[in-house]
Amino acid sequence: NEQMAAARAKVNGEAGSRRLYTHAIFTPGSPGWLESLDAALALDPDSLKGYTVGDNTHKETSRYPWRMDDERVTYKGYERMAKAGKTIVCVHKGLFAAEAERQFPRLRPYADVRDVAKAAKDWPNLTFVIYHAGYRLGDPAQAWAAFERTGRIEWVSDLAEIPAKHGVTNVYADLGQVFAQTMIAEPRICAAIVGTLVKGLGADHVCWGTDAVWTGSPQWQIEA
């Protein structure tokens, strides 16, 4: 978190304008996490970010998965965020294909979007941005075949239905990584993802993201 804050200060200082925004990472349930959150909030982050699978980069050693709707643990963090006036909470969801489930079955319940609705309803003053739109990932051709058959996209449809089912307006979806991968492999499922999100969440609740750190300059995505 300190490195991100320093990078933001350096870039914006050299640019002479607000060009770079930063997260502060939080991991509910890990040792000293509330104290770490307080330190992160003191850095004046533009938003908070968490991975409900605990450690997405090293799933094999991830020890602290958590739920967005955990009243006993996670809600203590939300309380501190709200008190500090940091109300944008970004949460990594999805990107957990069947292969990942076979390798890390204990993390599977934390990867989908089942815990989003209650958190959003209980904390209407917070804005929840669900990264990767909760898209499960896997074979895009299979995803398209399933969509043609059922009209649904795994986890994306569940996310898009939250406002209608639970009466909330503070859930947003991000397209980072998902747009890039599906646009290359199966443009029709890419279109279906965008359409499903716009229909369910509203066009003003779908955030353009590219995850360009992995896929390079996003100009080709803009053109697509």
Salt bridges, closest charged atoms under 4 A:
ASP38 OD2 - ARG80 NH1 2.48
ASP44 OD1 - LYS86 NZ 2.36
ASP46 OD2 - ARG8 NH1 3.10
ASP46 OD1 - ARG18 NH2 2.79
GLU60 OE2 - HIS58 ND1 3.70
ASP69 OD1 - ARG67 NE 2.82
GLU71 OE2 - LYS118 NZ 2.51
GLU101 OE1 - ARG108 NE 3.56
GLU101 OE1 - ARG136 NH2 2.08
ASP112 OD2 - ARG108 NH1 2.74
ASP112 OD2 - ARG114 NH2 2.73
ASP115 OD1 - LYS93 NZ 2.81
ASP122 OD2 - LYS118 NZ 2.55
GLU154 OE2 - ARG136 NH1 3.18
ASP158 OD1 - ARG152 NH2 2.79
GLU161 OE2 - ARG152 NH1 2.47
GLU161 OE1 - LYS165 NZ 3.34
GLU186 OE2 - ARG188 NE 3.04
ASP204 OD1 - HIS205 ND1 2.93
